[in-house]
């Protein structure tokens, strides 16, 4: 599930690089912030468990 989601995200970024969408700086920067936010959420929720409770289980 999550692996396929990230593959789709990376393909989407690759498409933007291929077609030169990075020239639209505001749109590109918003996308980079969203990508880092998704990666940080996955990191906190999976890699940094608190005891046996993950980020999602504790909320």
mmCIF file of the N, C-alpha and C atoms, coordinates in Angstrom:
data_MODEL
# 
_entry.id   MODEL 
# 
loop_
_atom_site.group_PDB 
_atom_site.id 
_atom_site.type_symbol 
_atom_site.label_atom_id 
_atom_site.label_alt_id 
_atom_site.label_comp_id 
_atom_site.label_asym_id 
_atom_site.label_entity_id 
_atom_site.label_seq_id 
_atom_site.pdbx_PDB_ins_code 
_atom_site.Cartn_x 
_atom_site.Cartn_y 
_atom_site.Cartn_z 
_atom_site.occupancy 
_atom_site.B_iso_or_equiv 
_atom_site.pdbx_formal_charge 
_atom_site.auth_seq_id 
_atom_site.auth_comp_id 
_atom_site.auth_asym_id 
_atom_site.auth_atom_id 
_atom_site.pdbx_PDB_model_num 
ATOM 1   N N  . UNK A 1 1  ? 0.809  -1.194 0.000   1.00 0.00 ? 1  UNK A N  1 
ATOM 2   C CA . UNK A 1 1  ? 0.000  0.000  0.000   1.00 0.00 ? 1  UNK A CA 1 
ATOM 3   C C  . UNK A 1 1  ? 0.850  1.255  0.000   1.00 0.00 ? 1  UNK A C  1 
ATOM 4   N N  . UNK A 1 2  ? 1.616  1.426  1.083   1.00 0.00 ? 2  UNK A N  1 
ATOM 5   C CA . UNK A 1 2  ? 2.408  2.646  1.222   1.00 0.00 ? 2  UNK A CA 1 
ATOM 6   C C  . UNK A 1 2  ? 3.530  2.697  0.190   1.00 0.00 ? 2  UNK A C  1 
ATOM 7   N N  . UNK A 1 3  ? 4.114  1.542  -0.118  1.00 0.00 ? 3  UNK A N  1 
ATOM 8   C CA . UNK A 1 3  ? 5.198  1.518  -1.110  1.00 0.00 ? 3  UNK A CA 1 
ATOM 9   C C  . UNK A 1 3  ? 4.685  1.958  -2.476  1.00 0.00 ? 3  UNK A C  1 
ATOM 10  N N  . UNK A 1 4  ? 3.518  1.478  -2.855  1.00 0.00 ? 4  UNK A N  1 
ATOM 11  C CA . UNK A 1 4  ? 2.935  1.876  -4.140  1.00 0.00 ? 4  UNK A CA 1 
ATOM 12  C C  . UNK A 1 4  ? 2.596  3.362  -4.144  1.00 0.00 ? 4  UNK A C  1 
ATOM 13  N N  . UNK A 1 5  ? 2.127  3.873  -3.002  1.00 0.00 ? 5  UNK A N  1 
ATOM 14  C CA . UNK A 1 5  ? 1.825  5.296  -2.879  1.00 0.00 ? 5  UNK A CA 1 
ATOM 15  C C  . UNK A 1 5  ? 3.081  6.128  -3.135  1.00 0.00 ? 5  UNK A C  1 
ATOM 16  N N  . UNK A 1 6  ? 4.203  5.721  -2.530  1.00 0.00 ? 6  UNK A N  1 
ATOM 17  C CA . UNK A 1 6  ? 5.440  6.476  -2.720  1.00 0.00 ? 6  UNK A CA 1 
ATOM 18  C C  . UNK A 1 6  ? 5.989  6.311  -4.134  1.00 0.00 ? 6  UNK A C  1 
ATOM 19  N N  . UNK A 1 7  ? 5.806  5.146  -4.728  1.00 0.00 ? 7  UNK A N  1 
ATOM 20  C CA . UNK A 1 7  ? 6.213  4.967  -6.125  1.00 0.00 ? 7  UNK A CA 1 
ATOM 21  C C  . UNK A 1 7  ? 5.438  5.938  -7.014  1.00 0.00 ? 7  UNK A C  1 
ATOM 22  N N  . UNK A 1 8  ? 4.138  6.067  -6.751  1.00 0.00 ? 8  UNK A N  1 
ATOM 23  C CA . UNK A 1 8  ? 3.319  7.024  -7.524  1.00 0.00 ? 8  UNK A CA 1 
ATOM 24  C C  . UNK A 1 8  ? 3.786  8.455  -7.298  1.00 0.00 ? 8  UNK A C  1 
ATOM 25  N N  . UNK A 1 9  ? 4.129  8.792  -6.042  1.00 0.00 ? 9  UNK A N  1 
ATOM 26  C CA . UNK A 1 9  ? 4.628  10.138 -5.759  1.00 0.00 ? 9  UNK A CA 1 
ATOM 27  C C  . UNK A 1 9  ? 5.919  10.412 -6.527  1.00 0.00 ? 9  UNK A C  1 
ATOM 28  N N  . UNK A 1 10 ? 6.852  9.447  -6.500  1.00 0.00 ? 10 UNK A N  1 
ATOM 29  C CA . UNK A 1 10 ? 8.126  9.649  -7.180  1.00 0.00 ? 10 UNK A CA 1 
ATOM 30  C C  . UNK A 1 10 ? 7.946  9.711  -8.693  1.00 0.00 ? 10 UNK A C  1 
ATOM 31  N N  . UNK A 1 11 ? 7.011  8.936  -9.233  1.00 0.00 ? 11 UNK A N  1 
ATOM 32  C CA . UNK A 1 11 ? 6.727  9.019  -10.665 1.00 0.00 ? 11 UNK A CA 1 
ATOM 33  C C  . UNK A 1 11 ? 6.139  10.386 -11.018 1.00 0.00 ? 11 UNK A C  1 
ATOM 34  N N  . UNK A 1 12 ? 5.313  10.916 -10.133 1.00 0.00 ? 12 UNK A N  1 
ATOM 35  C CA . UNK A 1 12 ? 4.714  12.231 -10.353 1.00 0.00 ? 12 UNK A CA 1 
ATOM 36  C C  . UNK A 1 12 ? 5.794  13.314 -10.353 1.00 0.00 ? 12 UNK A C  1 
ATOM 37  N N  . UNK A 1 13 ? 6.734  13.223 -9.412  1.00 0.00 ? 13 UNK A N  1 
ATOM 38  C CA . UNK A 1 13 ? 7.851  14.174 -9.375  1.00 0.00 ? 13 UNK A CA 1 
ATOM 39  C C  . UNK A 1 13 ? 8.706  14.018 -10.633 1.00 0.00 ? 13 UNK A C  1 
ATOM 40  N N  . UNK A 1 14 ? 8.966  12.782 -11.026 1.00 0.00 ? 14 UNK A N  1 
ATOM 41  C CA . UNK A 1 14 ? 9.751  12.537 -12.233 1.00 0.00 ? 14 UNK A CA 1 
ATOM 42  C C  . UNK A 1 14 ? 9.101  13.107 -13.473 1.00 0.00 ? 14 UNK A C  1 
ATOM 43  N N  . UNK A 1 15 ? 7.791  12.992 -13.540 1.00 0.00 ? 15 UNK A N  1 
ATOM 44  C CA . UNK A 1 15 ? 7.066  13.572 -14.675 1.00 0.00 ? 15 UNK A CA 1 
ATOM 45  C C  . UNK A 1 15 ? 7.238  15.086 -14.691 1.00 0.00 ? 15 UNK A C  1 
ATOM 46  N N  . UNK A 1 16 ? 7.172  15.701 -13.499 1.00 0.00 ? 16 UNK A N  1 
ATOM 47  C CA . UNK A 1 16 ? 7.375  17.145 -13.411 1.00 0.00 ? 16 UNK A CA 1 
ATOM 48  C C  . UNK A 1 16 ? 8.772  17.562 -13.834 1.00 0.00 ? 16 UNK A C  1 
ATOM 49  N N  . UNK A 1 17 ? 9.771  16.747 -13.455 1.00 0.00 ? 17 UNK A N  1 
ATOM 50  C CA . UNK A 1 17 ? 11.140 17.042 -13.883 1.00 0.00 ? 17 UNK A CA 1 
ATOM 51  C C  . UNK A 1 17 ? 11.282 16.887 -15.393 1.00 0.00 ? 17 UNK A C  1 
ATOM 52  N N  . UNK A 1 18 ? 10.686 15.845 -15.940 1.00 0.00 ? 18 UNK A N  1 
ATOM 53  C CA . UNK A 1 18 ? 10.800 15.576 -17.379 1.00 0.00 ? 18 UNK A CA 1 
ATOM 54  C C  . UNK A 1 18 ? 10.178 16.695 -18.208 1.00 0.00 ? 18 UNK A C  1 
ATOM 55  N N  . UNK A 1 19 ? 9.000  17.169 -17.790 1.00 0.00 ? 19 UNK A N  1 
ATOM 56  C CA . UNK A 1 19 ? 8.295  18.189 -18.563 1.00 0.00 ? 19 UNK A CA 1 
ATOM 57  C C  . UNK A 1 19 ? 8.658  19.610 -18.158 1.00 0.00 ? 19 UNK A C  1 
ATOM 58  N N  . UNK A 1 20 ? 9.588  19.778 -17.213 1.00 0.00 ? 20 UNK A N  1 
ATOM 59  C CA . UNK A 1 20 ? 10.056 21.115 -16.852 1.00 0.00 ? 20 UNK A CA 1 
ATOM 60  C C  . UNK A 1 20 ? 9.094  21.907 -15.997 1.00 0.00 ? 20 UNK A C  1 
ATOM 61  N N  . UNK A 1 21 ? 8.280  21.232 -15.211 1.00 0.00 ? 21 UNK A N  1 
ATOM 62  C CA . UNK A 1 21 ? 7.313  21.944 -14.375 1.00 0.00 ? 21 UNK A CA 1 
ATOM 63  C C  . UNK A 1 21 ? 7.975  22.721 -13.241 1.00 0.00 ? 21 UNK A C  1 
ATOM 64  N N  . UNK A 1 22 ? 9.251  22.442 -12.980 1.00 0.00 ? 22 UNK A N  1 
ATOM 65  C CA . UNK A 1 22 ? 9.957  23.144 -11.908 1.00 0.00 ? 22 UNK A CA 1 
ATOM 66  C C  . UNK A 1 22 ? 10.156 24.625 -12.222 1.00 0.00 ? 22 UNK A C  1 
ATOM 67  N N  . UNK A 1 23 ? 9.852  25.045 -13.436 1.00 0.00 ? 23 UNK A N  1 
ATOM 68  C CA . UNK A 1 23 ? 9.956  26.469 -13.758 1.00 0.00 ? 23 UNK A CA 1 
ATOM 69  C C  . UNK A 1 23 ? 8.853  27.278 -13.080 1.00 0.00 ? 23 UNK A C  1 
ATOM 70  N N  . UNK A 1 24 ? 7.752  26.618 -12.702 1.00 0.00 ? 24 UNK A N  1 
ATOM 71  C CA . UNK A 1 24 ? 6.694  27.280 -11.938 1.00 0.00 ? 24 UNK A CA 1 
ATOM 72  C C  . UNK A 1 24 ? 7.057  27.149 -10.461 1.00 0.00 ? 24 UNK A C  1 
ATOM 73  N N  . UNK A 1 25 ? 7.865  28.106 -9.968  1.00 0.00 ? 25 UNK A N  1 
ATOM 74  C CA . UNK A 1 25 ? 8.501  27.946 -8.662  1.00 0.00 ? 25 UNK A CA 1 
ATOM 75  C C  . UNK A 1 25 ? 7.506  27.813 -7.518  1.00 0.00 ? 25 UNK A C  1 
ATOM 76  N N  . UNK A 1 26 ? 6.466  28.623 -7.501  1.00 0.00 ? 26 UNK A N  1 
ATOM 77  C CA . UNK A 1 26 ? 5.522  28.561 -6.380  1.00 0.00 ? 26 UNK A CA 1 
ATOM 78  C C  . UNK A 1 26 ? 4.839  27.199 -6.318  1.00 0.00 ? 26 UNK A C  1 
ATOM 79  N N  . UNK A 1 27 ? 4.351  26.730 -7.442  1.00 0.00 ? 27 UNK A N  1 
ATOM 80  C CA . UNK A 1 27 ? 3.690  25.424 -7.491  1.00 0.00 ? 27 UNK A CA 1 
ATOM 81  C C  . UNK A 1 27 ? 4.662  24.314 -7.131  1.00 0.00 ? 27 UNK A C  1 
ATOM 82  N N  . UNK A 1 28 ? 5.874  24.376 -7.671  1.00 0.00 ? 28 UNK A N  1 
ATOM 83  C CA . UNK A 1 28 ? 6.874  23.337 -7.399  1.00 0.00 ? 28 UNK A CA 1 
ATOM 84  C C  . UNK A 1 28 ? 7.232  23.304 -5.915  1.00 0.00 ? 28 UNK A C  1 
ATOM 85  N N  . UNK A 1 29 ? 7.414  24.507 -5.301  1.00 0.00 ? 29 UNK A N  1 
ATOM 86  C CA . UNK A 1 29 ? 7.786  24.563 -3.883  1.00 0.00 ? 29 UNK A CA 1 
ATOM 87  C C  . UNK A 1 29 ? 6.676  24.021 -2.994  1.00 0.00 ? 29 UNK A C  1 
ATOM 88  N N  . UNK A 1 30 ? 5.424  24.279 -3.341  1.00 0.00 ? 30 UNK A N  1 
ATOM 89  C CA . UNK A 1 30 ? 4.309  23.710 -2.580  1.00 0.00 ? 30 UNK A CA 1 
ATOM 90  C C  . UNK A 1 30 ? 4.343  22.189 -2.673  1.00 0.00 ? 30 UNK A C  1 
ATOM 91  N N  . UNK A 1 31 ? 4.624  21.666 -3.851  1.00 0.00 ? 31 UNK A N  1 
ATOM 92  C CA . UNK A 1 31 ? 4.724  20.223 -4.022  1.00 0.00 ? 31 UNK A CA 1 
ATOM 93  C C  . UNK A 1 31 ? 5.859  19.619 -3.218  1.00 0.00 ? 31 UNK A C  1 
ATOM 94  N N  . UNK A 1 32 ? 6.999  20.307 -3.162  1.00 0.00 ? 32 UNK A N  1 
ATOM 95  C CA . UNK A 1 32 ? 8.138  19.815 -2.377  1.00 0.00 ? 32 UNK A CA 1 
ATOM 96  C C  . UNK A 1 32 ? 7.786  19.795 -0.896  1.00 0.00 ? 32 UNK A C  1 
ATOM 97  N N  . UNK A 1 33 ? 7.115  20.837 -0.424  1.00 0.00 ? 33 UNK A N  1 
ATOM 98  C CA . UNK A 1 33 ? 6.691  20.874 0.981   1.00 0.00 ? 33 UNK A CA 1 
ATOM 99  C C  . UNK A 1 33 ? 5.723  19.733 1.271   1.00 0.00 ? 33 UNK A C  1 
ATOM 100 N N  . UNK A 1 34 ? 4.776  19.484 0.376   1.00 0.00 ? 34 UNK A N  1 
ATOM 101 C CA . UNK A 1 34 ? 3.843  18.371 0.567   1.00 0.00 ? 34 UNK A CA 1 
ATOM 102 C C  . UNK A 1 34 ? 4.568  17.027 0.567   1.00 0.00 ? 34 UNK A C  1 
ATOM 103 N N  . UNK A 1 35 ? 5.533  16.852 -0.334  1.00 0.00 ? 35 UNK A N  1 
ATOM 104 C CA . UNK A 1 35 ? 6.297  15.601 -0.379  1.00 0.00 ? 35 UNK A CA 1 
ATOM 105 C C  . UNK A 1 35 ? 7.052  15.382 0.927   1.00 0.00 ? 35 UNK A C  1 
ATOM 106 N N  . UNK A 1 36 ? 7.730  16.420 1.432   1.00 0.00 ? 36 UNK A N  1 
ATOM 107 C CA . UNK A 1 36 ? 8.465  16.280 2.692   1.00 0.00 ? 36 UNK A CA 1 
ATOM 108 C C  . UNK A 1 36 ? 7.525  16.026 3.858   1.00 0.00 ? 36 UNK A C  1 
ATOM 109 N N  . UNK A 1 37 ? 6.336  16.640 3.833   1.00 0.00 ? 37 UNK A N  1 
ATOM 110 C CA . UNK A 1 37 ? 5.357  16.404 4.895   1.00 0.00 ? 37 UNK A CA 1 
ATOM 111 C C  . UNK A 1 37 ? 4.890  14.953 4.895   1.00 0.00 ? 37 UNK A C  1 
ATOM 112 N N  . UNK A 1 38 ? 4.629  14.409 3.713   1.00 0.00 ? 38 UNK A N  1 
ATOM 113 C CA . UNK A 1 38 ? 4.212  13.003 3.612   1.00 0.00 ? 38 UNK A CA 1 
ATOM 114 C C  . UNK A 1 38 ? 5.332  12.084 4.092   1.00 0.00 ? 38 UNK A C  1 
ATOM 115 N N  . UNK A 1 39 ? 6.572  12.394 3.705   1.00 0.00 ? 39 UNK A N  1 
ATOM 116 C CA . UNK A 1 39 ? 7.695  11.559 4.131   1.00 0.00 ? 39 UNK A CA 1 
ATOM 117 C C  . UNK A 1 39 ? 7.905  11.648 5.641   1.00 0.00 ? 39 UNK A C  1 
ATOM 118 N N  . UNK A 1 40 ? 7.749  12.833 6.218   1.00 0.00 ? 40 UNK A N  1 
ATOM 119 C CA . UNK A 1 40 ? 7.908  12.992 7.666   1.00 0.00 ? 40 UNK A CA 1 
ATOM 120 C C  . UNK A 1 40 ? 6.805  12.257 8.415   1.00 0.00 ? 40 UNK A C  1 
ATOM 121 N N  . UNK A 1 41 ? 5.584  12.306 7.907   1.00 0.00 ? 41 UNK A N  1 
ATOM 122 C CA . UNK A 1 41 ? 4.476  11.591 8.542   1.00 0.00 ? 41 UNK A CA 1 
ATOM 123 C C  . UNK A 1 41 ? 4.717  10.091 8.518   1.00 0.00 ? 41 UNK A C  1 
ATOM 124 N N  . UNK A 1 42 ? 5.187  9.576  7.393   1.00 0.00 ? 42 UNK A N  1 
ATOM 125 C CA . UNK A 1 42 ? 5.496  8.147  7.299   1.00 0.00 ? 42 UNK A CA 1 
ATOM 126 C C  . UNK A 1 42 ? 6.629  7.779  8.250   1.00 0.00 ? 42 UNK A C  1 
ATOM 127 N N  . UNK A 1 43 ? 7.625  8.642  8.371   1.00 0.00 ? 43 UNK A N  1 
ATOM 128 C CA . UNK A 1 43 ? 8.755  8.377  9.266   1.00 0.00 ? 43 UNK A CA 1 
ATOM 129 C C  . UNK A 1 43 ? 8.302  8.326  10.718  1.00 0.00 ? 43 UNK A C  1 
ATOM 130 N N  . UNK A 1 44 ? 7.510  9.317  11.130  1.00 0.00 ? 44 UNK A N  1 
ATOM 131 C CA . UNK A 1 44 ? 7.045  9.374  12.520  1.00 0.00 ? 44 UNK A CA 1 
ATOM 132 C C  . UNK A 1 44 ? 6.092  8.223  12.813  1.00 0.00 ? 44 UNK A C  1 
ATOM 133 N N  . UNK A 1 45 ? 5.268  7.863  11.852  1.00 0.00 ? 45 UNK A N  1 
ATOM 134 C CA . UNK A 1 45 ? 4.275  6.827  12.085  1.00 0.00 ? 45 UNK A CA 1 
ATOM 135 C C  . UNK A 1 45 ? 4.804  5.418  12.031  1.00 0.00 ? 45 UNK A C  1 
ATOM 136 N N  . UNK A 1 46 ? 5.934  5.200  11.366  1.00 0.00 ? 46 UNK A N  1 
ATOM 137 C CA . UNK A 1 46 ? 6.421  3.832  11.180  1.00 0.00 ? 46 UNK A CA 1 
ATOM 138 C C  . UNK A 1 46 ? 7.790  3.602  11.812  1.00 0.00 ? 46 UNK A C  1 
ATOM 139 N N  . UNK A 1 47 ? 8.709  4.535  11.636  1.00 0.00 ? 47 UNK A N  1 
ATOM 140 C CA . UNK A 1 47 ? 10.088 4.327  12.065  1.00 0.00 ? 47 UNK A CA 1 
ATOM 141 C C  . UNK A 1 47 ? 10.283 4.687  13.531  1.00 0.00 ? 47 UNK A C  1 
ATOM 142 N N  . UNK A 1 48 ? 9.483  5.586  14.064  1.00 0.00 ? 48 UNK A N  1 
ATOM 143 C CA . UNK A 1 48 ? 9.659  6.035  15.440  1.00 0.00 ? 48 UNK A CA 1 
ATOM 144 C C  . UNK A 1 48 ? 8.491  5.601  16.321  1.00 0.00 ? 48 UNK A C  1 
ATOM 145 N N  . UNK A 1 49 ? 8.345  4.305  16.576  1.00 0.00 ? 49 UNK A N  1 
ATOM 146 C CA . UNK A 1 49 ? 7.252  3.886  17.456  1.00 0.00 ? 49 UNK A CA 1 
ATOM 147 C C  . UNK A 1 49 ? 7.546  4.276  18.904  1.00 0.00 ? 49 UNK A C  1 
ATOM 148 N N  . UNK A 1 50 ? 6.500  4.514  19.669  1.00 0.00 ? 50 UNK A N  1 
ATOM 149 C CA . UNK A 1 50 ? 6.637  4.862  21.083  1.00 0.00 ? 50 UNK A CA 1 
ATOM 150 C C  . UNK A 1 50 ? 6.198  3.644  21.877  1.00 0.00 ? 50 UNK A C  1 
ATOM 151 N N  . UNK A 1 51 ? 7.146  2.900  22.428  1.00 0.00 ? 51 UNK A N  1 
ATOM 152 C CA . UNK A 1 51 ? 6.824  1.624  23.034  1.00 0.00 ? 51 UNK A CA 1 
ATOM 153 C C  . UNK A 1 51 ? 6.363  0.684  21.937  1.00 0.00 ? 51 UNK A C  1 
ATOM 154 N N  . UNK A 1 52 ? 5.178  0.151  22.104  1.00 0.00 ? 52 UNK A N  1 
ATOM 155 C CA . UNK A 1 52 ? 4.583  -0.676 21.056  1.00 0.00 ? 52 UNK A CA 1 
ATOM 156 C C  . UNK A 1 52 ? 3.498  0.078  20.294  1.00 0.00 ? 52 UNK A C  1 
ATOM 157 N N  . UNK A 1 53 ? 3.305  1.345  20.647  1.00 0.00 ? 53 UNK A N  1 
ATOM 158 C CA . UNK A 1 53 ? 2.252  2.140  20.020  1.00 0.00 ? 53 UNK A CA 1 
ATOM 159 C C  . UNK A 1 53 ? 2.859  3.001  18.921  1.00 0.00 ? 53 UNK A C  1 
ATOM 160 N N  . UNK A 1 54 ? 2.373  2.858  17.715  1.00 0.00 ? 54 UNK A N  1 
ATOM 161 C CA . UNK A 1 54 ? 2.832  3.717  16.639  1.00 0.00 ? 54 UNK A CA 1 
ATOM 162 C C  . UNK A 1 54 ? 2.131  5.068  16.746  1.00 0.00 ? 54 UNK A C  1 
ATOM 163 N N  . UNK A 1 55 ? 2.529  5.993  15.890  1.00 0.00 ? 55 UNK A N  1 
ATOM 164 C CA . UNK A 1 55 ? 1.897  7.314  15.852  1.00 0.00 ? 55 UNK A CA 1 
ATOM 165 C C  . UNK A 1 55 ? 0.393  7.187  15.616  1.00 0.00 ? 55 UNK A C  1 
ATOM 166 N N  . UNK A 1 56 ? 0.002  6.275  14.725  1.00 0.00 ? 56 UNK A N  1 
ATOM 167 C CA . UNK A 1 56 ? -1.412 6.134  14.393  1.00 0.00 ? 56 UNK A CA 1 
ATOM 168 C C  . UNK A 1 56 ? -2.174 5.438  15.511  1.00 0.00 ? 56 UNK A C  1 
ATOM 169 N N  . UNK A 1 57 ? -1.528 4.480  16.189  1.00 0.00 ? 57 UNK A N  1 
ATOM 170 C CA . UNK A 1 57 ? -2.217 3.769  17.258  1.00 0.00 ? 57 UNK A CA 1 
ATOM 171 C C  . UNK A 1 57 ? -2.433 4.619  18.487  1.00 0.00 ? 57 UNK A C  1 
ATOM 172 N N  . UNK A 1 58 ? -1.607 5.640  18.680  1.00 0.00 ? 58 UNK A N  1 
ATOM 173 C CA . UNK A 1 58 ? -1.686 6.467  19.876  1.00 0.00 ? 58 UNK A CA 1 
ATOM 174 C C  . UNK A 1 58 ? -2.726 7.569  19.753  1.00 0.00 ? 58 UNK A C  1 
ATOM 175 N N  . UNK A 1 59 ? -3.206 7.833  18.551  1.00 0.00 ? 59 UNK A N  1 
ATOM 176 C CA . UNK A 1 59 ? -4.150 8.944  18.379  1.00 0.00 ? 59 UNK A CA 1 
ATOM 177 C C  . UNK A 1 59 ? -5.586 8.451  18.419  1.00 0.00 ? 59 UNK A C  1 
# 
